[in-house]
Amino acid sequence: MMAVSDVGLESLHATATEIFTGAIAACNIASAFDRRLRFEGDTLHRLLPDGSGPATIKLNCYKRIFVIALGKAAGPMLETLLNRMPRRKGLRGICCSNNLPKSRNWRFRYFEGGHPLPNEESFAAARAALAMLKKAKKDTLVFFLISGGGSAMFDLPLDSQITHEETIAFHSLLLGSGAPINEINTLRKHFSAVKGGRLAMAAPEAAKVSLLVPDVPLRALDALSSGPTSPDHSTVADVRELLKKYKLNERLPVSIRNFFEREDLPESPGNKGWRPPFFPRLGKPEPARKVTSATTMSGEDSAFRDSVFEILLSSHDLVENARALAEKAGFYVAVDNSCDDWDYADAERYLMDLFNTLRTKHKRLCLISVGEVTVTLDKTPGAGGRNQQFAMASALDLEQYQGERLTVLSAGSDGIDGNTQAAGAMADPTTVGRAHAFGFHLKSSLTAFDACPMFTALGDSVVTGPTGQNLRDLRLLIAERD
């Protein structure tokens, strides 16, 4: 633990933890639902209609209602919907998450999917969902509750001959490739029977409502859980280019390599004629053409055109909650999300340079950055994740500022970082020295992707347990001086 003489740093650690955990706690799914949707009798009102479907949906027009909830926030999202929706006959559903709710509804089947790698339950959940959707007709309304993590915990190869073990190897290879999430998910979409719009296409006649809690950039919402209900604008040609770019072909299991090399490899559902980001109303539209969700859907298959999409929460909410808490604590707050999807080392250098510039101008500073960094694995990793890797790189930079009150926190809003039970970690100018006293050498640990043992020994791991959220990673760089 930190020495008593470093009470100022200990206070900053506590402040950083409070901002992080408080920002997550303020991202309440039930409150977000009520801001955007309201049931009045058998009518669902959309409080923020944007042109992507009707402003009201009358439940009594449908004989059956199916609900498919998948991802790390599947439990809270399902509970919220069921608590607000009037009781109906014909209600059935599936819930797939890595942290299943203790209270369960008898009308639903529950699956504990694997993350960050799929397990047998991941396959079982996908098969059950496809079987249910085959029964959906024009008299069926389907709610899809989609949050981050579904790419792993809800999956099924498009080629039924590909095994579970081979699928795990495929996912593991992608995670260590260093590719940004949108490129990883382009490959997943073309591999899977339930991604890239194929889940929606399994019920082409049904009315569909997708409620989203994204862990991806808002400019690329079709990457959320690899876009099971959204049209996919990537192509087979894109897939082959990415396999070549990251030198994956020679490392793929033979069956998967043969699958991707098939001349008749099917395109994923979606209009391949133009390539705007899917449903970008909260992102930045292309300057030459204002894109709305309505225009995005106009050229799509009818299975997508009549779909309704609502974002309940996003990383924007996480940032704004963190900003409010930091300002309340008396800090000048700056937000910079420029390094989203960068390599962790590049992101660390960029944010540290900005941090050092800003803190010369402000006695109490909190620099906030949201998004995910990438880590390229060229060997079997130790225990760690991208957030602990970022924090360890920060510790090496902070070592030169002995005696200054500086702290860096990097952690995942889902409460899990890589292959560990920690959400992330904190670093300060004393981290390197304290680590050496425990026998750890940071550069060696950094190279081995083995940050967790060191941060655990120092008491500087950020441990929250599963949060029921997945709104991307949050980085806090905090400084104060007299």
C-alpha positions in Angstrom: 0.0 0.0 0.0 1.0 3.6 -0.4 3.2 5.2 2.3 1.7 7.6 4.7 4.0 10.3 3.4 2.2 10.1 0.1 -1.1 11.1 1.6 -1.6 13.6 -1.3 -1.3 10.9 -3.8 -3.5 8.6 -1.8 -6.2 11.3 -1.8 -5.9 11.6 -5.6 -6.2 7.9 -6.0 -9.4 8.0 -4.0 -10.7 11.0 -6.0 -10.0 9.2 -9.3 -11.8 6.1 -8.1 -14.8 8.1 -6.9 -15.1 9.9 -10.3 -14.8 6.6 -12.2 -17.3 4.6 -10.1 -19.7 7.6 -9.7 -19.8 8.1 -13.4 -20.8 4.5 -14.0 -23.4 4.5 -11.2 -25.0 7.6 -12.8 -25.4 5.7 -16.1 -28.6 4.1 -15.0 -30.4 2.0 -17.6 -33.8 2.4 -16.1 -33.6 6.2 -16.0 -32.2 6.3 -19.6 -35.1 4.1 -20.7 -37.6 6.5 -19.2 -36.0 9.5 -20.9 -36.5 7.9 -24.3 -39.5 5.5 -24.1 -42.8 5.3 -22.2 -45.5 2.7 -22.1 -49.1 4.0 -21.8 -51.4 1.0 -21.7 -50.6 -1.1 -24.8 -48.9 1.8 -26.6 -45.1 2.4 -26.6 -44.2 6.1 -27.1 -40.8 7.1 -28.4 -40.0 10.4 -26.7 -37.2 11.3 -29.1 -38.4 10.2 -32.5 -35.8 10.8 -35.2 -37.4 9.5 -38.3 -36.3 5.9 -38.0 -39.7 4.3 -37.6 -43.0 5.3 -35.9 -43.2 7.6 -32.9 -45.7 5.1 -31.3 -46.0 1.3 -31.4 -49.2 -0.3 -30.5 -48.5 -3.7 -28.8 -52.1 -4.9 -29.2 -51.5 -5.1 -33.0 -49.2 -8.1 -32.4 -50.1 -11.6 -31.3 -46.7 -12.4 -30.0 -43.8 -10.5 -28.5 -40.3 -11.9 -28.5 -37.4 -10.4 -26.6 -33.8 -11.2 -27.2 -31.3 -9.6 -24.8 -27.6 -10.0 -25.3 -24.4 -8.5 -24.0 -23.0 -7.4 -20.6 -26.0 -5.2 -19.8 -28.6 -7.8 -21.0 -29.8 -8.4 -17.5 -30.5 -4.8 -16.4 -32.0 -4.0 -19.9 -34.3 -6.9 -19.8 -35.4 -6.2 -16.2 -36.1 -2.6 -17.1 -38.2 -3.5 -20.2 -40.2 -6.2 -18.3 -40.9 -3.8 -15.4 -42.5 -1.3 -17.8 -44.1 -3.3 -20.5 -47.7 -4.4 -19.8 -48.2 -8.1 -19.2 -49.0 -9.9 -22.4 -49.7 -13.5 -23.5 -47.3 -14.7 -26.1 -44.3 -13.1 -24.5 -41.2 -15.2 -24.8 -37.5 -14.5 -24.9 -33.8 -15.2 -24.5 -31.2 -13.6 -22.3 -27.5 -14.1 -22.9 -25.0 -12.4 -20.7 -21.8 -13.2 -18.8 -23.4 -12.1 -15.6 -26.9 -13.6 -15.4 -29.6 -12.0 -13.2 -30.5 -13.8 -9.9 -34.3 -13.1 -10.5 -35.5 -14.8 -13.7 -38.7 -14.8 -15.7 -40.1 -18.2 -16.5 -41.0 -17.1 -20.0 -37.3 -16.6 -20.8 -34.3 -19.0 -21.4 -31.1 -17.8 -19.9 -27.6 -18.5 -21.2 -24.2 -17.6 -19.6 -22.1 -16.7 -22.7 -18.4 -16.5 -22.6 -16.3 -13.4 -22.7 -13.8 -12.4 -24.1 -14.0 -15.7 -25.8 -17.2 -17.6 -26.7 -18.2 -20.8 -24.9 -20.7 -23.5 -25.6 -23.4 -21.4 -24.1 -22.6 -18.7 -26.6 -23.4 -21.2 -29.4 -26.5 -22.5 -27.5 -27.9 -19.0 -27.1 -27.5 -18.1 -30.8 -29.1 -21.4 -31.9 -32.1 -20.8 -29.5 -32.5 -17.2 -30.8 -32.5 -18.3 -34.4 -35.0 -21.1 -33.6 -37.3 -18.6 -31.9 -37.1 -16.0 -34.7 -38.1 -18.7 -37.3 -41.5 -18.6 -35.6 -41.8 -14.8 -36.0 -44.4 -13.7 -38.6 -46.1 -10.4 -39.4 -48.1 -10.6 -36.1 -44.8 -10.7 -34.1 -43.0 -7.8 -32.4 -39.3 -8.4 -31.5 -37.4 -6.4 -29.0 -33.6 -6.7 -29.4 -31.7 -5.5 -26.3 -28.1 -5.2 -27.4 -25.1 -4.1 -25.4 -21.3 -4.6 -25.6 -19.7 -8.0 -25.3 -22.3 -9.8 -27.5 -19.7 -10.5 -30.2 -18.1 -13.2 -28.0 -21.0 -14.3 -25.7 -23.5 -14.7 -28.6 -22.1 -16.4 -31.6 -22.4 -19.2 -34.1 -20.3 -19.9 -37.2 -22.0 -19.4 -40.5 -20.3 -22.7 -41.6 -21.7 -25.4 -39.4 -18.6 -27.5 -39.8 -16.5 -25.0 -37.9 -16.1 -26.2 -34.3 -16.3 -24.4 -31.0 -12.6 -24.8 -30.5 -11.8 -23.3 -33.9 -14.2 -20.4 -33.2 -12.3 -19.7 -29.9 -9.0 -19.6 -31.8 -10.5 -17.2 -34.4 -11.7 -14.8 -31.7 -8.4 -15.0 -29.8 -6.5 -14.2 -32.9 -8.6 -11.2 -33.7 -8.3 -9.8 -30.1 -4.5 -10.0 -30.3 -4.2 -8.6 -33.8 -4.0 -4.9 -32.9 -6.9 -4.1 -35.2 -9.5 -1.5 -34.1 -12.9 -2.8 -33.1 -14.7 -1.9 -36.3 -12.2 -4.0 -38.4 -12.3 -6.9 -35.9 -16.1 -6.8 -36.2 -16.1 -6.7 -40.0 -14.4 -10.1 -39.8 -16.8 -11.3 -37.2 -19.8 -10.3 -39.2 -18.9 -12.3 -42.2 -18.0 -15.3 -40.1 -21.1 -15.5 -38.0 -24.7 -16.7 -38.5 -26.1 -14.1 -36.1 -24.0 -11.0 -36.8 -23.9 -8.4 -39.5 -27.7 -8.2 -39.7 -28.3 -11.9 -39.9 -30.2 -12.0 -36.6 -32.7 -9.5 -38.0 -32.9 -11.3 -41.3 -34.0 -14.5 -39.4 -37.4 -12.8 -38.8 -37.8 -10.7 -42.0 -41.6 -10.1 -41.6 -41.6 -9.2 -37.9 -41.6 -5.7 -36.5 -38.4 -4.9 -34.8 -37.2 -2.6 -32.0 -33.5 -2.5 -31.2 -32.6 -0.8 -27.9 -28.8 -0.2 -27.7 -26.2 0.4 -25.0 -23.1 0.7 -27.2 -19.5 0.1 -26.3 -18.3 1.3 -29.7 -17.8 4.7 -31.3 -21.2 6.3 -32.1 -20.0 6.8 -35.7 -19.9 3.0 -36.0 -22.9 1.6 -34.2 -23.1 -1.4 -36.5 -20.0 -2.6 -34.7 -22.0 -3.0 -31.4 -22.0 -6.8 -30.8 -21.0 -7.0 -34.5 -24.3 -5.6 -35.6 -26.8 -8.5 -35.2 -29.8 -6.4 -36.2 -28.2 -3.6 -38.3 -27.4 -3.7 -42.1 -23.7 -4.2 -42.8 -22.0 -2.1 -45.4 -18.7 -4.0 -45.3 -18.0 -6.5 -48.1 -16.2 -9.8 -48.7 -13.5 -7.8 -50.4 -13.0 -5.8 -47.2 -12.7 -9.1 -45.2 -10.0 -10.4 -47.5 -8.1 -7.1 -47.4 -8.2 -7.2 -43.6 -7.0 -10.8 -43.4 -4.0 -9.7 -45.5 -3.4 -6.5 -43.7 -3.0 -8.2 -40.3 -1.3 -11.3 -41.7 -4.1 -13.5 -40.3 -4.6 -16.1 -43.1 -1.6 -18.2 -42.2 -2.5 -18.2 -38.5 -6.2 -19.1 -38.9 -7.4 -22.7 -38.3 -7.5 -24.5 -41.6 -11.3 -24.8 -41.6 -11.8 -21.0 -41.1 -9.1 -20.1 -43.7 -10.9 -22.4 -46.2 -14.2 -20.7 -45.3 -12.9 -17.2 -46.0 -11.2 -18.3 -49.2 -14.4 -19.8 -50.7 -15.3 -18.2 -54.0 -19.0 -18.2 -53.0 -18.4 -16.7 -49.6 -21.8 -14.9 -49.0 -22.0 -11.2 -48.5 -23.6 -10.1 -45.2 -27.0 -8.4 -45.4 -26.9 -4.7 -46.2 -26.7 -2.2 -49.1 -23.1 -2.4 -50.4 -23.6 0.5 -52.8 -22.7 3.2 -50.4 -20.8 3.3 -47.2 -22.1 5.9 -44.6 -21.8 4.9 -41.0 -25.0 3.1 -39.8 -27.5 5.2 -37.9 -25.1 8.2 -37.3 -27.5 10.7 -35.8 -25.3 11.1 -32.7 -22.1 11.0 -34.6 -20.6 13.4 -37.1 -22.2 13.2 -40.6 -20.2 13.3 -43.7 -19.6 16.9 -44.7 -20.7 16.4 -48.3 -24.0 14.8 -47.3 -26.2 15.0 -44.3 -27.0 11.5 -43.3 -29.9 10.5 -41.1 -31.1 7.1 -39.9 -34.0 7.4 -42.3 -31.8 7.9 -45.4 -29.4 5.2 -44.2 -32.3 2.7 -44.2 -34.0 3.8 -47.4 -31.9 1.5 -49.6 -31.9 -1.5 -47.3 -33.8 -4.7 -47.3 -37.4 -4.4 -45.9 -36.2 -6.5 -42.8 -34.2 -3.3 -41.8 -36.3 -0.5 -43.3 -39.1 -0.8 -40.8 -36.9 -1.4 -37.8 -36.7 1.1 -34.9 -33.4 1.8 -33.2 -32.9 3.7 -29.9 -29.7 4.4 -28.0 -30.4 4.2 -24.3 -26.9 5.1 -23.0 -23.5 5.7 -24.6 -19.9 6.7 -23.8 -21.1 10.3 -24.1 -23.2 9.8 -20.9 -20.2 8.3 -19.2 -18.0 11.3 -20.1 -20.6 13.9 -19.1 -21.1 12.2 -15.7 -17.4 12.1 -15.1 -17.1 15.7 -16.1 -19.8 16.7 -13.6 -18.2 14.8 -10.8 -14.8 16.2 -11.5 -16.1 19.8 -11.7 -18.0 19.3 -8.4 -14.6 18.2 -6.9 -13.1 21.5 -8.0 -11.1 20.5 -11.0 -10.7 22.2 -14.3 -11.9 19.6 -16.8 -10.7 19.0 -20.3 -12.1 16.2 -22.5 -10.1 14.7 -25.4 -11.3 11.5 -27.1 -8.9 11.8 -30.1 -7.0 8.6 -29.3 -10.0 6.2 -29.6 -8.9 2.9 -31.2 -5.2 4.0 -31.1 -2.4 1.7 -30.0 -2.1 1.9 -26.2 1.4 3.3 -26.3 0.6 6.0 -28.9 -2.5 6.9 -26.9 -0.5 7.1 -23.7 2.1 9.4 -25.2 -0.5 11.7 -26.8 -2.6 12.1 -23.6 0.5 12.5 -21.4 1.8 15.3 -23.6 -1.6 17.0 -23.5 -1.8 16.4 -19.7 1.6 18.0 -19.1 0.7 21.0 -21.2 -2.6 21.6 -19.5 -1.4 21.2 -16.0 1.0 24.1 -16.3 -2.1 26.3 -16.8 -4.4 24.8 -14.1 -3.6 24.1 -10.5 -6.3 21.4 -10.3 -6.8 19.5 -13.6 -8.8 16.4 -14.7 -8.2 15.3 -18.3 -10.9 12.9 -19.4 -10.7 10.5 -22.3 -13.1 7.8 -23.3 -12.8 5.0 -25.9 -10.7 1.9 -26.3 -7.1 1.5 -27.1 -5.6 -1.5 -28.8 -2.9 -4.0 -27.8 -1.0 -6.1 -30.4 -0.1 -9.5 -28.9 2.9 -11.2 -30.4 3.2 -13.8 -27.6 1.0 -15.5 -25.1 0.0 -12.7 -22.7 0.3 -12.8 -18.9 -2.5 -11.4 -16.7 -3.6 -8.0 -17.8 -5.6 -6.0 -20.3 -5.5 -2.8 -22.3 -6.3 -0.5 -19.4 -3.6 -2.0 -17.1 -1.2 -1.8 -20.1 -2.0 1.9 -20.5 -1.6 2.5 -16.8 1.8 0.8 -16.7 3.0 2.8 -19.6 1.8 5.9 -17.8 3.7 4.9 -14.7 7.0 4.8 -16.6 6.3 8.4 -17.9 5.3 9.7 -14.5 8.4 8.4 -12.7 10.3 11.6 -13.6 7.9 13.8 -11.7 8.8 12.7 -8.1 7.1 14.8 -5.5 4.3 16.0 -7.7 0.7 15.1 -7.2 -0.3 13.3 -10.4 -2.5 10.2 -10.9 -3.6 8.3 -14.0 -6.6 5.9 -13.9 -7.6 3.7 -16.8 -10.4 1.3 -16.5 -13.3 -0.5 -18.3 -16.8 0.5 -17.5 -17.9 -3.1 -17.5 -15.6 -3.9 -14.6 -13.4 -6.3 -16.5 -10.0 -5.7 -18.2 -8.6 -8.3 -20.5 -8.2 -11.8 -18.8 -8.4 -10.4 -15.3 -11.0 -9.6 -12.6 -9.8 -6.0 -12.4 -11.5 -3.2 -14.3 -8.1 -1.4 -14.7 -5.4 0.3 -12.6 -4.0 3.6 -11.3 -0.4 4.9 -11.6 1.5 7.9 -10.1 5.1 9.1 -9.9 5.9 6.5 -7.1 4.5 3.4 -9.0 7.9 2.4 -10.5 9.8 2.7 -7.2 7.2 0.9 -5.2 7.0 -1.9 -7.9 10.8 -2.3 -7.8 10.6 -2.7 -4.0 8.2 -5.7 -4.6 10.5 -7.2 -7.2 8.6 -6.1 -10.3 10.3 -4.5 -13.3 7.8 -2.5 -15.3 9.5 -2.7 -18.7 9.6 -6.5 -18.5 6.0 -6.7 -17.3 5.0 -4.3 -20.1 6.6 -6.5 -22.8 5.0 -9.6 -21.3 1.6 -8.0 -21.2 1.6 -9.0 -17.5 0.5 -5.8 -15.6 -2.1 -7.3 -13.2 0.2 -9.0 -10.7 2.2 -5.8 -10.1 -0.9 -3.5 -9.7 -2.5 -6.1 -7.4 0.6 -6.2 -5.2 0.7 -2.4 -5.0 -3.0 -2.2 -4.2 -3.5 0.0 -7.2 -5.9 -2.2 -9.2 -9.3 -0.8 -9.9 -11.7 -3.6 -8.8 -15.5 -3.1 -9.2 -16.8 -6.5 -10.1 -19.2 -6.7 -13.1 -21.1 -3.4 -13.4 -23.9 -4.4 -15.6 -22.7 -1.7 -18.0 -20.4 -1.6 -21.0 -19.9 2.0 -22.1 -16.3 1.8 -23.2 -13.1 2.6 -21.2 -12.6 5.7 -19.2 -9.2 7.4 -18.6 -8.6 10.1 -16.0 -5.4 12.0 -15.7 -5.5 14.2 -12.6 -3.1 16.8 -11.3 -3.2 19.2 -8.4 -0.6 21.6 -6.9 -0.5 24.3 -4.3 
